[in-house]
Amino acid sequence: MPKSGLMPAPALERTPAPYDQPPSLLPFFRDDAARYVWMIREVDRRTKDRPFARDTAFRNCGALAFGISVDELLSAEAGARKPHLMVPRQKLICATRLLTGATWHRLGFVFQRDHSTIINNYNRAFDDVAPILRKLA
């Protein structure tokens, strides 16, 4: 027993992140509408007992749906401005804002960006994302 008199916390098993799965298990989507439907269902399943974590769940499920890792999605390196990372990030920010109503500052925290960058990404993707989400509603 340690000197403090407290028992050490039991070691937790690491649960694999969704992007740790082999590529054959990752979902495949024919279009963005199918991608958003899967994201909404998966977020509902993951946050059934934790509604406060919906914005983070959308980020993680969205990264999986777009076939990129969360680390790539959050990357701030020069390569993060490439279209294969930038466009999914913009769409995820817009979808997360529309579906959760999260504040700009909260989205900035979740996506590790400044809130003004979040607003710019939202505005760029709104015309692509909003009509799809309206059809799903």
Rosetta constraint file for C-alpha pairs under 8 A:
AtomPair CA 1 CA 5 HARMONIC 6.40 0.50
AtomPair CA 1 CA 6 HARMONIC 7.10 0.50
AtomPair CA 1 CA 7 HARMONIC 6.21 0.50
AtomPair CA 1 CA 8 HARMONIC 7.99 0.50
AtomPair CA 2 CA 6 HARMONIC 6.48 0.50
AtomPair CA 2 CA 7 HARMONIC 6.89 0.50
AtomPair CA 2 CA 8 HARMONIC 7.67 0.50
AtomPair CA 16 CA 20 HARMONIC 5.94 0.50
AtomPair CA 16 CA 21 HARMONIC 7.66 0.50
AtomPair CA 17 CA 21 HARMONIC 7.55 0.50
AtomPair CA 18 CA 60 HARMONIC 7.77 0.50
AtomPair CA 18 CA 61 HARMONIC 7.87 0.50
AtomPair CA 18 CA 64 HARMONIC 6.51 0.50
AtomPair CA 19 CA 26 HARMONIC 7.91 0.50
AtomPair CA 19 CA 64 HARMONIC 6.10 0.50
AtomPair CA 19 CA 67 HARMONIC 7.93 0.50
AtomPair CA 19 CA 68 HARMONIC 7.38 0.50
AtomPair CA 19 CA 69 HARMONIC 5.59 0.50
AtomPair CA 19 CA 70 HARMONIC 7.65 0.50
AtomPair CA 21 CA 25 HARMONIC 6.33 0.50
AtomPair CA 21 CA 26 HARMONIC 6.89 0.50
AtomPair CA 22 CA 26 HARMONIC 7.00 0.50
AtomPair CA 26 CA 64 HARMONIC 7.17 0.50
AtomPair CA 26 CA 65 HARMONIC 7.79 0.50
AtomPair CA 26 CA 67 HARMONIC 7.43 0.50
AtomPair CA 27 CA 64 HARMONIC 7.72 0.50
AtomPair CA 27 CA 65 HARMONIC 6.46 0.50
AtomPair CA 28 CA 65 HARMONIC 7.55 0.50
AtomPair CA 29 CA 34 HARMONIC 5.92 0.50
AtomPair CA 29 CA 35 HARMONIC 5.72 0.50
AtomPair CA 29 CA 65 HARMONIC 7.77 0.50
AtomPair CA 30 CA 34 HARMONIC 6.73 0.50
AtomPair CA 30 CA 35 HARMONIC 7.91 0.50
AtomPair CA 31 CA 35 HARMONIC 6.47 0.50
AtomPair CA 32 CA 36 HARMONIC 6.13 0.50
AtomPair CA 32 CA 132 HARMONIC 7.73 0.50
AtomPair CA 33 CA 37 HARMONIC 6.21 0.50
AtomPair CA 33 CA 132 HARMONIC 6.02 0.50
AtomPair CA 33 CA 133 HARMONIC 7.56 0.50
AtomPair CA 33 CA 136 HARMONIC 7.71 0.50
AtomPair CA 34 CA 38 HARMONIC 6.23 0.50
AtomPair CA 35 CA 39 HARMONIC 6.18 0.50
AtomPair CA 35 CA 65 HARMONIC 6.14 0.50
AtomPair CA 35 CA 66 HARMONIC 7.92 0.50
AtomPair CA 36 CA 40 HARMONIC 6.10 0.50
AtomPair CA 36 CA 133 HARMONIC 7.72 0.50
AtomPair CA 37 CA 41 HARMONIC 6.32 0.50
AtomPair CA 37 CA 136 HARMONIC 7.66 0.50
AtomPair CA 38 CA 42 HARMONIC 5.99 0.50
AtomPair CA 38 CA 65 HARMONIC 7.93 0.50
AtomPair CA 39 CA 43 HARMONIC 5.95 0.50
AtomPair CA 39 CA 58 HARMONIC 6.86 0.50
AtomPair CA 39 CA 61 HARMONIC 5.84 0.50
AtomPair CA 39 CA 62 HARMONIC 6.35 0.50
AtomPair CA 39 CA 65 HARMONIC 7.11 0.50
AtomPair CA 40 CA 44 HARMONIC 6.12 0.50
AtomPair CA 40 CA 58 HARMONIC 7.82 0.50
AtomPair CA 41 CA 45 HARMONIC 6.18 0.50
AtomPair CA 42 CA 46 HARMONIC 6.10 0.50
AtomPair CA 42 CA 61 HARMONIC 7.05 0.50
AtomPair CA 43 CA 47 HARMONIC 5.90 0.50
AtomPair CA 43 CA 54 HARMONIC 6.59 0.50
AtomPair CA 43 CA 57 HARMONIC 5.72 0.50
AtomPair CA 43 CA 58 HARMONIC 6.19 0.50
AtomPair CA 43 CA 61 HARMONIC 6.97 0.50
AtomPair CA 44 CA 48 HARMONIC 5.72 0.50
AtomPair CA 46 CA 50 HARMONIC 7.89 0.50
AtomPair CA 46 CA 57 HARMONIC 7.29 0.50
AtomPair CA 47 CA 51 HARMONIC 5.33 0.50
AtomPair CA 47 CA 52 HARMONIC 7.88 0.50
AtomPair CA 47 CA 53 HARMONIC 6.50 0.50
AtomPair CA 47 CA 54 HARMONIC 6.27 0.50
AtomPair CA 47 CA 57 HARMONIC 7.41 0.50
AtomPair CA 50 CA 54 HARMONIC 7.66 0.50
AtomPair CA 53 CA 57 HARMONIC 6.15 0.50
AtomPair CA 54 CA 58 HARMONIC 6.07 0.50
AtomPair CA 54 CA 100 HARMONIC 7.11 0.50
AtomPair CA 55 CA 59 HARMONIC 6.40 0.50
AtomPair CA 55 CA 96 HARMONIC 6.23 0.50
AtomPair CA 55 CA 100 HARMONIC 6.64 0.50
AtomPair CA 55 CA 102 HARMONIC 7.19 0.50
AtomPair CA 55 CA 107 HARMONIC 7.52 0.50
AtomPair CA 55 CA 110 HARMONIC 7.20 0.50
AtomPair CA 56 CA 60 HARMONIC 6.31 0.50
AtomPair CA 56 CA 110 HARMONIC 6.14 0.50
AtomPair CA 57 CA 61 HARMONIC 5.92 0.50
AtomPair CA 58 CA 62 HARMONIC 5.61 0.50
AtomPair CA 58 CA 92 HARMONIC 7.54 0.50
AtomPair CA 58 CA 96 HARMONIC 6.24 0.50
AtomPair CA 59 CA 63 HARMONIC 6.16 0.50
AtomPair CA 59 CA 70 HARMONIC 7.62 0.50
AtomPair CA 59 CA 92 HARMONIC 6.71 0.50
AtomPair CA 59 CA 93 HARMONIC 8.00 0.50
AtomPair CA 59 CA 96 HARMONIC 7.58 0.50
AtomPair CA 59 CA 110 HARMONIC 7.60 0.50
AtomPair CA 59 CA 111 HARMONIC 7.51 0.50
AtomPair CA 60 CA 64 HARMONIC 6.44 0.50
AtomPair CA 60 CA 70 HARMONIC 6.24 0.50
AtomPair CA 61 CA 65 HARMONIC 6.04 0.50
AtomPair CA 62 CA 66 HARMONIC 6.06 0.50
AtomPair CA 62 CA 92 HARMONIC 6.26 0.50
AtomPair CA 63 CA 67 HARMONIC 6.10 0.50
AtomPair CA 63 CA 68 HARMONIC 5.20 0.50
AtomPair CA 63 CA 69 HARMONIC 5.75 0.50
AtomPair CA 63 CA 70 HARMONIC 5.73 0.50
AtomPair CA 63 CA 73 HARMONIC 6.79 0.50
AtomPair CA 63 CA 88 HARMONIC 7.84 0.50
AtomPair CA 64 CA 68 HARMONIC 6.02 0.50
AtomPair CA 64 CA 69 HARMONIC 6.71 0.50
AtomPair CA 64 CA 70 HARMONIC 7.92 0.50
AtomPair CA 66 CA 88 HARMONIC 6.55 0.50
AtomPair CA 68 CA 72 HARMONIC 6.47 0.50
AtomPair CA 68 CA 73 HARMONIC 6.89 0.50
AtomPair CA 68 CA 85 HARMONIC 7.68 0.50
AtomPair CA 69 CA 73 HARMONIC 6.26 0.50
AtomPair CA 70 CA 74 HARMONIC 6.12 0.50
AtomPair CA 71 CA 75 HARMONIC 5.88 0.50
AtomPair CA 72 CA 80 HARMONIC 7.16 0.50
AtomPair CA 72 CA 85 HARMONIC 7.18 0.50
AtomPair CA 73 CA 80 HARMONIC 7.57 0.50
AtomPair CA 73 CA 85 HARMONIC 6.36 0.50
AtomPair CA 73 CA 89 HARMONIC 6.37 0.50
AtomPair CA 73 CA 111 HARMONIC 7.85 0.50
AtomPair CA 74 CA 111 HARMONIC 5.92 0.50
AtomPair CA 74 CA 112 HARMONIC 6.24 0.50
AtomPair CA 75 CA 80 HARMONIC 5.77 0.50
AtomPair CA 76 CA 80 HARMONIC 5.87 0.50
AtomPair CA 77 CA 81 HARMONIC 7.95 0.50
AtomPair CA 80 CA 85 HARMONIC 5.97 0.50
AtomPair CA 80 CA 86 HARMONIC 6.55 0.50
AtomPair CA 81 CA 85 HARMONIC 6.73 0.50
AtomPair CA 81 CA 86 HARMONIC 5.53 0.50
AtomPair CA 82 CA 86 HARMONIC 5.85 0.50
AtomPair CA 83 CA 87 HARMONIC 5.54 0.50
AtomPair CA 84 CA 88 HARMONIC 6.98 0.50
AtomPair CA 85 CA 89 HARMONIC 6.25 0.50
AtomPair CA 86 CA 90 HARMONIC 6.20 0.50
AtomPair CA 87 CA 91 HARMONIC 6.22 0.50
AtomPair CA 87 CA 125 HARMONIC 7.91 0.50
AtomPair CA 88 CA 92 HARMONIC 6.00 0.50
AtomPair CA 89 CA 93 HARMONIC 6.09 0.50
AtomPair CA 89 CA 121 HARMONIC 7.88 0.50
AtomPair CA 90 CA 94 HARMONIC 6.23 0.50
AtomPair CA 90 CA 121 HARMONIC 4.86 0.50
AtomPair CA 90 CA 122 HARMONIC 6.13 0.50
AtomPair CA 90 CA 124 HARMONIC 7.09 0.50
AtomPair CA 90 CA 125 HARMONIC 5.67 0.50
AtomPair CA 91 CA 95 HARMONIC 6.02 0.50
AtomPair CA 91 CA 121 HARMONIC 7.90 0.50
AtomPair CA 91 CA 122 HARMONIC 7.44 0.50
AtomPair CA 91 CA 125 HARMONIC 5.45 0.50
AtomPair CA 91 CA 126 HARMONIC 7.73 0.50
AtomPair CA 91 CA 128 HARMONIC 7.89 0.50
AtomPair CA 91 CA 129 HARMONIC 6.48 0.50
AtomPair CA 92 CA 96 HARMONIC 5.84 0.50
AtomPair CA 93 CA 97 HARMONIC 6.15 0.50
AtomPair CA 93 CA 107 HARMONIC 7.24 0.50
AtomPair CA 93 CA 111 HARMONIC 7.93 0.50
AtomPair CA 93 CA 118 HARMONIC 6.98 0.50
AtomPair CA 93 CA 121 HARMONIC 6.95 0.50
AtomPair CA 93 CA 122 HARMONIC 6.03 0.50
AtomPair CA 94 CA 98 HARMONIC 6.19 0.50
AtomPair CA 94 CA 121 HARMONIC 7.31 0.50
AtomPair CA 94 CA 122 HARMONIC 4.66 0.50
AtomPair CA 94 CA 123 HARMONIC 7.76 0.50
AtomPair CA 94 CA 125 HARMONIC 6.23 0.50
AtomPair CA 94 CA 126 HARMONIC 6.13 0.50
AtomPair CA 94 CA 129 HARMONIC 6.91 0.50
AtomPair CA 95 CA 99 HARMONIC 5.93 0.50
AtomPair CA 95 CA 129 HARMONIC 6.58 0.50
AtomPair CA 95 CA 130 HARMONIC 7.67 0.50
AtomPair CA 95 CA 133 HARMONIC 7.86 0.50
AtomPair CA 96 CA 100 HARMONIC 5.72 0.50
AtomPair CA 96 CA 101 HARMONIC 7.44 0.50
AtomPair CA 96 CA 102 HARMONIC 7.40 0.50
AtomPair CA 97 CA 101 HARMONIC 4.99 0.50
AtomPair CA 97 CA 102 HARMONIC 5.45 0.50
AtomPair CA 97 CA 103 HARMONIC 7.47 0.50
AtomPair CA 97 CA 107 HARMONIC 7.57 0.50
AtomPair CA 98 CA 130 HARMONIC 7.76 0.50
AtomPair CA 102 CA 106 HARMONIC 6.13 0.50
AtomPair CA 102 CA 107 HARMONIC 6.42 0.50
AtomPair CA 103 CA 107 HARMONIC 6.24 0.50
AtomPair CA 104 CA 108 HARMONIC 6.07 0.50
AtomPair CA 104 CA 115 HARMONIC 5.32 0.50
AtomPair CA 104 CA 116 HARMONIC 7.93 0.50
AtomPair CA 104 CA 118 HARMONIC 6.58 0.50
AtomPair CA 104 CA 119 HARMONIC 6.87 0.50
AtomPair CA 105 CA 109 HARMONIC 6.25 0.50
AtomPair CA 105 CA 114 HARMONIC 7.59 0.50
AtomPair CA 105 CA 115 HARMONIC 5.24 0.50
AtomPair CA 106 CA 110 HARMONIC 6.23 0.50
AtomPair CA 107 CA 111 HARMONIC 5.96 0.50
AtomPair CA 107 CA 112 HARMONIC 7.98 0.50
AtomPair CA 107 CA 113 HARMONIC 7.97 0.50
AtomPair CA 107 CA 115 HARMONIC 7.24 0.50
AtomPair CA 107 CA 118 HARMONIC 6.95 0.50
AtomPair CA 108 CA 112 HARMONIC 5.44 0.50
AtomPair CA 108 CA 113 HARMONIC 4.66 0.50
AtomPair CA 108 CA 114 HARMONIC 5.28 0.50
AtomPair CA 108 CA 115 HARMONIC 4.92 0.50
AtomPair CA 108 CA 117 HARMONIC 7.90 0.50
AtomPair CA 108 CA 118 HARMONIC 6.08 0.50
AtomPair CA 109 CA 113 HARMONIC 6.58 0.50
AtomPair CA 109 CA 114 HARMONIC 7.81 0.50
AtomPair CA 113 CA 117 HARMONIC 6.34 0.50
AtomPair CA 113 CA 118 HARMONIC 6.65 0.50
AtomPair CA 114 CA 118 HARMONIC 6.48 0.50
AtomPair CA 115 CA 119 HARMONIC 6.26 0.50
AtomPair CA 116 CA 120 HARMONIC 6.30 0.50
AtomPair CA 117 CA 121 HARMONIC 6.15 0.50
AtomPair CA 118 CA 122 HARMONIC 6.05 0.50
AtomPair CA 119 CA 123 HARMONIC 6.20 0.50
AtomPair CA 120 CA 124 HARMONIC 6.28 0.50
AtomPair CA 121 CA 125 HARMONIC 6.33 0.50
AtomPair CA 122 CA 126 HARMONIC 5.81 0.50
AtomPair CA 123 CA 127 HARMONIC 7.82 0.50
AtomPair CA 125 CA 129 HARMONIC 6.10 0.50
AtomPair CA 126 CA 130 HARMONIC 5.51 0.50
AtomPair CA 127 CA 131 HARMONIC 7.00 0.50
AtomPair CA 128 CA 132 HARMONIC 7.30 0.50
AtomPair CA 129 CA 133 HARMONIC 6.33 0.50
AtomPair CA 130 CA 134 HARMONIC 6.07 0.50
AtomPair CA 131 CA 135 HARMONIC 6.34 0.50
AtomPair CA 132 CA 136 HARMONIC 6.48 0.50
AtomPair CA 133 CA 137 HARMONIC 6.30 0.50
